[in-house]
Amino acid sequence: MADRLTASAAKLLGAALSASGRTLAVAESCTGGLLGGAITSIPGSSLYFSGGVVTYRDSAKIALLGVPPGLIAARGAVSREVALAMAEGVLSLFRADLAIAVTGVAGPGGGSRGKPAGTVWVAVVAPGGVRYAHRFRFPGGREAVRRETVRASLGAAIGVLRSRAPRGEPSPAR
């Protein structure tokens, strides 16, 4: 069950998707299904939510989303490049109009000097060259990081939808 802020963002995203006739797919790592859960907690979400995958291990990112193993080896699973590749992979897998991907270190362990616990990448992609990725550093424990990642992901998707040109017109490059 999503908290009020998360549910509000999920409702806003759902309304934007419904109004535009677009569909959404998600690829999750550190959130472990919480993003999809927040989206599907909204009645009527089956009209716009195509589906999602939880790709917690690198092998799942490779097998299910087509993330190149060399990309993970070179940049790390928690990187802009991998987040974008995950989003592109889930967009293709579900043939959706918009995709969100999240990858990060929820903590408390697993971090490194360059990527401490709380480091998360959120990517949003859409056909036509729309590609957004942003790194966040969330404070707090594991659940706080996961909760804030879901909120940031929903907000990013809303932002991309609001900035996109109507269907049939060229989309701005991101």
Secondary structure, 3 states (H helix, E strand, C coil): CCCHHHHHHHHHHHHHHHHHCCCEEEEECCCCCHHHHHHHCCCCHHHCEEEEEECCCHHHHHHHHCCCHHHHHHHCCCCHHHHHHHHHHHHHHHCCCEEEEEEECCCCCCCCCCCCCCEEEEEEEECCCEEEEEEEECCCCHHHHHHHHHHHHHHHHHHHHHHCCCCCCCCCCC
